[in-house]
């Protein structure tokens, strides 16, 4: 208070030597006004903190959603890559089986001096025999010297 008084009267060329305060009365409305002001400041701080929490929640929701989307994309890419590997493995295995089968038929043809047509007829009859074990089948083909319409029980 002394500093405030000194600043106020210094411009008049006066000097403050001492400040004495006698009785100071604070009206009841002053306490209520101070309390209301403090509550208002606390409410403003609470609103600001609530806003910050809401913003952080929103940012977190966006980050989580983006992470989940990234995970789904990576899972899809990984699943598709796995399918490609599996299909390539199946194709390679089938290729090896067919190559071995062709080599086997070539060996049969060489050993028994069979023509290509005779080997194909042998292969056809072998396939019909394998399929026939599953029950009744109907084999349909073009009528020529090697293929004809037959029914096998």
Backbone as JSON, one array per atom type, in Angstrom:
{
  "sequence": "XXXXXXXXXXXXXXXXXXXXXXXXXXXXXXXXXXXXXXXXXXXXXXXXXXXXXXXXXXXXXXXXXXXXXXXXXXXXXXXXXXXXXXXXXXXXXXXXXXXXXXXXXXXXXXXXXXXXXXXXXXXXXXXXXXXXXXXXXXXXXXXXXXXXXXXXX",
  "N": [[0.82, -1.18, 0.0], [1.97, 1.14, 0.77], [3.77, 1.58, -1.33], [2.05, 1.98, -3.48], [0.78, 4.34, -2.7], [2.98, 6.05, -2.59], [3.78, 6.1, -5.29], [1.55, 7.33, -6.36], [1.58, 9.93, -5.25], [4.11, 10.93, -5.71], [4.47, 12.26, -8.13], [3.56, 14.74, -7.54], [5.52, 15.83, -6.16], [5.79, 15.16, -3.54], [6.8, 13.39, -0.6], [6.62, 10.19, 0.87], [6.79, 9.32, 4.13], [5.86, 7.58, 6.04], [3.2, 5.22, 6.43], [0.21, 4.93, 7.97], [-2.3, 2.84, 9.04], [-5.42, 2.82, 10.23], [-8.31, 1.67, 11.31], [-9.64, -0.85, 9.29], [-12.29, -1.68, 7.34], [-13.94, -4.29, 5.86], [-16.42, -4.75, 3.6], [-19.25, -6.98, 3.71], [-20.17, -7.73, 1.2], [-17.87, -7.65, -0.27], [-16.36, -9.96, 0.37], [-18.11, -11.91, -0.6], [-18.04, -11.16, -3.29], [-15.35, -11.65, -3.91], [-15.25, -14.41, -3.46], [-17.08, -15.24, -5.42], [-15.69, -14.43, -7.68], [-13.4, -16.07, -7.55], [-14.61, -18.59, -7.8], [-15.67, -18.3, -10.36], [-13.28, -18.1, -11.84], [-12.23, -20.65, -11.31], [-14.21, -22.23, -12.5], [-13.85, -21.46, -15.16], [-11.27, -22.47, -15.57], [-11.83, -25.17, -15.24], [-13.56, -25.62, -17.42], [-11.76, -25.14, -19.49], [-9.89, -27.23, -19.04], [-11.58, -29.44, -19.39], [-12.2, -29.08, -22.09], [-9.63, -29.49, -23.16], [-9.25, -32.19, -22.46], [-11.29, -33.34, -24.0], [-10.36, -32.73, -26.56], [-7.97, -34.19, -26.57], [-9.03, -36.77, -26.3], [-10.4, -36.91, -28.75], [-8.26, -36.7, -30.56], [-6.91, -39.04, -29.84], [-8.81, -40.96, -30.55], [-8.83, -40.65, -33.34], [-6.19, -41.38, -33.91], [-6.17, -44.06, -33.03], [-8.11, -45.14, -34.75], [-6.84, -44.77, -37.23], [-4.61, -46.38, -36.84], [-5.84, -48.88, -36.57], [-6.94, -49.11, -39.12], [-4.58, -49.15, -40.63], [-3.51, -51.55, -39.67], [-5.44, -53.37, -40.64], [-5.06, -53.06, -43.39], [-2.42, -53.95, -43.62], [-2.73, -56.58, -42.73], [-4.42, -57.55, -44.75], [-2.71, -57.31, -46.97], [-0.71, -59.08, -46.16], [-2.19, -61.48, -45.98], [-2.93, -61.81, -48.65], [-0.4, -62.01, -49.82], [0.38, -64.39, -48.63], [-1.5, -66.11, -49.76], [-0.68, -66.0, -52.41], [1.84, -67.2, -52.19], [1.07, -69.75, -51.33], [-0.48, -70.6, -53.54], [1.47, -70.5, -55.52], [3.15, -72.48, -54.55], [1.42, -74.68, -54.76], [1.11, -74.72, -57.54], [3.74, -75.21, -58.34], [4.1, -77.73, -57.17], [2.14, -79.21, -58.55], [3.14, -78.94, -61.11], [5.51, -80.42, -60.84], [4.46, -82.93, -60.27], [3.05, -83.45, -62.64], [5.19, -83.37, -64.43], [6.68, -85.57, -63.49], [4.79, -87.56, -63.97], [4.63, -87.38, -66.76], [7.23, -88.1, -67.41], [7.16, -90.69, -66.46], [5.2, -91.85, -68.16], [6.61, -91.52, -70.52], [8.73, -93.23, -70.06], [7.33, -95.65, -69.95], [6.33, -95.72, -72.56], [8.72, -95.86, -74.0], [9.88, -98.23, -73.0], [7.95, -100.16, -73.68], [7.68, -99.74, -76.33], [5.61, -98.05, -77.35], [3.33, -95.95, -79.16], [2.59, -92.36, -79.2], [-0.18, -92.04, -79.31], [-1.02, -94.52, -78.32], [-0.02, -94.39, -75.71], [-1.54, -92.24, -74.74], [-4.1, -93.41, -74.89], [-3.76, -95.41, -73.01], [-3.4, -93.82, -70.73], [-5.91, -92.59, -70.64], [-7.63, -94.79, -70.18], [-6.7, -95.57, -67.71], [-7.38, -93.34, -66.13], [-10.17, -93.48, -66.32], [-10.61, -95.88, -65.01], [-9.76, -95.18, -62.42], [-11.62, -93.17, -61.79], [-13.94, -94.64, -62.0], [-14.06, -96.18, -59.72], [-15.36, -94.69, -57.93], [-18.03, -94.93, -58.32], [-20.88, -95.04, -60.57], [-20.09, -93.88, -63.81], [-20.1, -91.69, -66.65], [-18.65, -91.6, -69.67], [-17.9, -89.38, -72.17], [-17.06, -88.74, -75.47], [-15.5, -87.79, -78.59], [-16.4, -89.5, -81.53], [-14.05, -91.44, -82.89], [-11.12, -93.18, -83.93], [-9.9, -93.52, -81.44], [-11.41, -92.38, -79.37], [-14.67, -92.76, -78.01], [-18.21, -92.93, -77.33], [-18.97, -94.23, -74.27], [-20.32, -96.24, -71.67], [-19.83, -96.96, -68.35], [-20.15, -99.17, -65.69]],
  "CA": [[0.0, 0.0, 0.0], [2.87, 2.3, 0.82], [4.3, 1.77, -2.68], [0.97, 2.53, -4.3], [0.6, 5.74, -2.29], [4.2, 6.77, -3.02], [3.69, 6.31, -6.74], [0.46, 8.26, -6.65], [1.86, 11.31, -4.85], [5.46, 11.31, -6.13], [4.39, 13.21, -9.24], [3.24, 16.04, -6.95], [6.72, 16.27, -5.46], [5.67, 14.83, -2.13], [7.51, 12.18, -0.2], [5.9, 9.45, 1.89], [7.7, 8.84, 5.17], [5.24, 6.44, 6.71], [1.78, 5.05, 6.19], [-0.45, 4.32, 9.12], [-3.68, 2.47, 8.76], [-6.18, 2.62, 11.46], [-9.29, 0.6, 11.21], [-10.05, -1.16, 7.93], [-13.49, -2.5, 7.33], [-14.22, -4.94, 4.58], [-17.85, -5.03, 3.58], [-19.61, -8.38, 3.48], [-20.3, -7.95, -0.24], [-16.53, -7.84, -0.82], [-16.03, -11.39, 0.52], [-18.95, -12.64, -1.55], [-17.54, -10.85, -4.63], [-14.08, -12.37, -4.07], [-15.6, -15.83, -3.59], [-17.7, -15.42, -6.74], [-14.62, -14.29, -8.68], [-12.58, -17.28, -7.48], [-15.42, -19.68, -8.37], [-15.74, -18.06, -11.8], [-11.97, -18.48, -12.39], [-12.13, -22.1, -11.23], [-15.09, -22.77, -13.54], [-13.19, -21.24, -16.45], [-10.17, -23.43, -15.65], [-12.45, -26.49, -15.43], [-14.02, -25.68, -18.81], [-10.55, -25.26, -20.32], [-9.35, -28.58, -18.87], [-12.53, -30.35, -20.04], [-11.96, -28.91, -23.53], [-8.36, -30.16, -23.47], [-9.49, -33.64, -22.37], [-12.09, -33.7, -25.17], [-9.47, -32.67, -27.73], [-7.05, -35.33, -26.48], [-9.84, -37.95, -26.63], [-10.64, -36.9, -30.2], [-6.98, -37.04, -31.22], [-6.65, -40.46, -29.57], [-9.75, -41.73, -31.38], [-8.33, -40.6, -34.72], [-4.95, -42.18, -33.98], [-6.55, -45.47, -32.92], [-8.8, -45.53, -35.99], [-5.83, -44.86, -38.28], [-3.8, -47.56, -36.55], [-6.65, -50.06, -36.91], [-7.01, -49.17, -40.59], [-3.26, -49.6, -41.09], [-3.41, -52.98, -39.34], [-6.28, -54.12, -41.58], [-4.39, -53.04, -44.7], [-1.25, -54.84, -43.56], [-3.23, -57.95, -42.67], [-4.88, -57.9, -46.1], [-1.53, -57.51, -47.82], [-0.05, -60.31, -45.71], [-3.02, -62.63, -46.38], [-2.81, -61.98, -50.1], [0.94, -62.52, -50.09], [0.37, -65.8, -48.23], [-2.26, -66.85, -50.78], [0.18, -66.1, -53.59], [2.87, -68.2, -51.9], [0.41, -71.07, -51.32], [-0.84, -70.96, -54.91], [2.71, -70.8, -56.24], [3.61, -73.8, -54.09], [0.54, -75.68, -55.38], [1.43, -74.79, -58.97], [5.04, -75.88, -58.46], [3.9, -79.15, -56.85], [1.41, -79.79, -59.67], [4.09, -79.02, -62.23], [6.42, -81.54, -60.58], [3.69, -84.16, -60.41], [2.81, -83.66, -64.07], [6.47, -83.7, -65.06], [6.99, -86.95, -63.12], [3.85, -88.41, -64.7], [5.05, -87.4, -68.17], [8.46, -88.91, -67.5], [6.74, -92.08, -66.28], [4.59, -92.29, -69.41], [7.68, -91.6, -71.52], [9.47, -94.46, -69.78], [6.47, -96.76, -70.37], [6.31, -95.73, -74.03], [10.03, -96.32, -74.48], [10.08, -99.63, -72.61], [7.01, -101.03, -74.38], [7.64, -99.31, -77.73], [4.26, -97.56, -77.63], [3.23, -94.63, -79.81], [1.97, -91.34, -78.37], [-1.6, -92.35, -79.25], [-1.21, -95.67, -77.43], [0.21, -93.91, -74.34], [-2.72, -91.46, -74.37], [-5.19, -94.35, -74.66], [-3.45, -96.04, -71.72], [-3.67, -92.82, -69.7], [-7.36, -92.42, -70.58], [-8.24, -95.96, -69.53], [-6.28, -95.52, -66.31], [-8.2, -92.31, -65.48], [-11.54, -94.01, -66.24], [-10.6, -96.91, -63.96], [-9.68, -94.48, -61.13], [-12.9, -92.51, -61.56], [-14.98, -95.66, -61.9], [-14.14, -96.73, -58.38], [-16.22, -93.82, -57.14], [-19.42, -95.23, -58.63], [-21.17, -95.02, -61.99], [-19.61, -92.71, -64.54], [-20.44, -91.63, -68.05], [-17.54, -91.01, -70.41], [-18.37, -88.89, -73.45], [-15.97, -88.24, -76.29], [-15.78, -87.73, -80.02], [-16.25, -90.81, -82.15], [-12.95, -91.65, -83.85], [-10.51, -94.48, -83.64], [-9.43, -93.62, -80.06], [-12.43, -91.96, -78.41], [-16.04, -93.06, -78.37], [-19.13, -92.82, -76.22], [-19.05, -95.5, -73.54], [-20.86, -96.16, -70.33], [-19.18, -98.0, -67.54], [-20.82, -99.31, -64.41]],
  "C": [[0.87, 1.24, 0.0], [3.42, 2.6, -0.57], [3.26, 2.4, -3.58], [0.76, 4.01, -3.97], [1.78, 6.57, -2.75], [4.14, 7.06, -4.51], [2.63, 7.35, -7.08], [0.82, 9.71, -6.31], [3.26, 11.78, -5.2], [5.42, 12.36, -7.23], [4.07, 14.63, -8.74], [4.44, 16.61, -6.19], [6.67, 16.0, -3.98], [6.4, 13.53, -1.85], [6.74, 11.52, 0.93], [6.92, 8.94, 2.88], [7.14, 7.61, 5.86], [3.76, 6.42, 6.37], [1.22, 4.33, 7.4], [-1.9, 4.04, 8.75], [-4.35, 2.19, 10.08], [-7.09, 1.43, 11.31], [-9.69, 0.42, 9.75], [-11.26, -2.07, 8.02], [-13.71, -3.03, 5.92], [-15.7, -5.28, 4.58], [-18.12, -6.5, 3.27], [-19.73, -8.68, 1.99], [-18.94, -8.22, -0.87], [-16.14, -9.31, -0.75], [-16.83, -12.23, -0.47], [-18.47, -12.41, -2.98], [-16.24, -11.59, -4.91], [-14.36, -13.86, -4.26], [-16.2, -16.11, -4.96], [-16.64, -15.36, -7.84], [-13.75, -15.55, -8.71], [-13.33, -18.46, -8.1], [-15.49, -19.54, -9.88], [-14.42, -18.46, -12.47], [-11.8, -20.0, -12.38], [-13.01, -22.77, -12.29], [-14.47, -22.61, -14.92], [-12.04, -22.23, -16.63], [-10.71, -24.84, -15.88], [-12.93, -26.66, -16.87], [-12.83, -25.87, -19.75], [-9.96, -26.67, -20.23], [-10.27, -29.62, -19.53], [-12.37, -30.29, -21.56], [-10.69, -29.64, -23.94], [-8.52, -31.67, -23.45], [-10.27, -34.11, -23.6], [-11.23, -33.71, -26.43], [-8.5, -33.86, -27.73], [-7.79, -36.63, -26.81], [-10.09, -38.04, -28.13], [-9.38, -37.29, -30.95], [-6.67, -38.52, -31.04], [-7.55, -41.34, -30.42], [-9.28, -41.77, -32.83], [-7.09, -41.47, -34.87], [-5.27, -43.67, -33.93], [-7.22, -45.96, -34.2], [-7.79, -45.68, -37.13], [-4.96, -46.1, -38.09], [-4.56, -48.83, -36.91], [-6.78, -50.22, -38.42], [-5.69, -49.66, -41.16], [-3.07, -51.09, -40.84], [-4.22, -53.81, -40.34], [-5.65, -54.18, -42.97], [-3.21, -54.01, -44.69], [-1.66, -56.3, -43.47], [-3.71, -58.42, -44.05], [-3.72, -58.16, -47.04], [-0.83, -58.82, -47.46], [-0.86, -61.55, -46.13], [-2.89, -62.88, -47.89], [-1.43, -62.51, -50.49], [1.02, -64.01, -49.74], [-0.39, -66.64, -49.26], [-1.42, -67.04, -52.04], [1.23, -67.18, -53.37], [2.26, -69.6, -51.94], [0.08, -71.51, -52.75], [0.4, -71.26, -55.76], [3.25, -72.17, -55.84], [2.75, -74.9, -54.7], [0.89, -75.85, -56.86], [2.76, -75.51, -59.18], [4.89, -77.38, -58.2], [3.18, -79.84, -58.01], [2.33, -79.95, -60.88], [5.04, -80.21, -62.05], [5.71, -82.88, -60.74], [3.46, -84.47, -61.89], [4.09, -84.01, -64.82], [6.86, -85.15, -64.76], [6.08, -87.93, -63.85], [4.25, -88.52, -66.17], [6.3, -88.24, -68.36], [8.13, -90.39, -67.35], [6.1, -92.64, -67.54], [5.64, -92.41, -70.52], [8.47, -92.89, -71.33], [8.67, -95.68, -70.21], [6.48, -96.88, -71.9], [7.62, -96.25, -74.59], [10.2, -97.81, -74.22], [9.2, -100.57, -73.42], [6.89, -100.7, -75.86], [6.23, -98.9, -78.15], [4.34, -96.21, -78.34], [2.58, -93.65, -78.84], [0.48, -91.64, -78.22], [-1.88, -93.51, -78.3], [-0.99, -95.27, -75.97], [-0.99, -93.1, -73.86], [-3.92, -92.36, -74.1], [-5.01, -95.05, -73.32], [-3.78, -95.09, -70.58], [-5.18, -92.63, -69.52], [-8.01, -93.59, -69.85], [-7.88, -96.0, -68.05], [-7.13, -94.5, -65.54], [-9.63, -92.81, -65.31], [-11.62, -95.04, -65.13], [-10.57, -96.24, -62.59], [-11.0, -93.79, -60.8], [-14.02, -93.5, -61.35], [-15.1, -96.23, -60.52], [-15.03, -95.89, -57.49], [-17.69, -94.09, -57.39], [-19.63, -95.21, -60.13], [-20.63, -93.74, -62.62], [-20.08, -92.81, -65.97], [-19.29, -90.93, -68.74], [-18.05, -90.64, -71.78], [-17.17, -88.34, -74.2], [-16.4, -88.17, -77.73], [-15.52, -89.09, -80.63], [-15.11, -90.74, -83.17], [-12.28, -92.95, -83.43], [-10.06, -94.64, -82.19], [-10.49, -93.28, -79.02], [-13.81, -92.34, -78.92], [-16.9, -92.9, -77.14], [-19.25, -94.18, -75.57], [-19.71, -95.23, -72.21], [-20.26, -97.31, -69.54], [-19.87, -98.02, -66.18], [-19.81, -99.62, -63.33]]
}
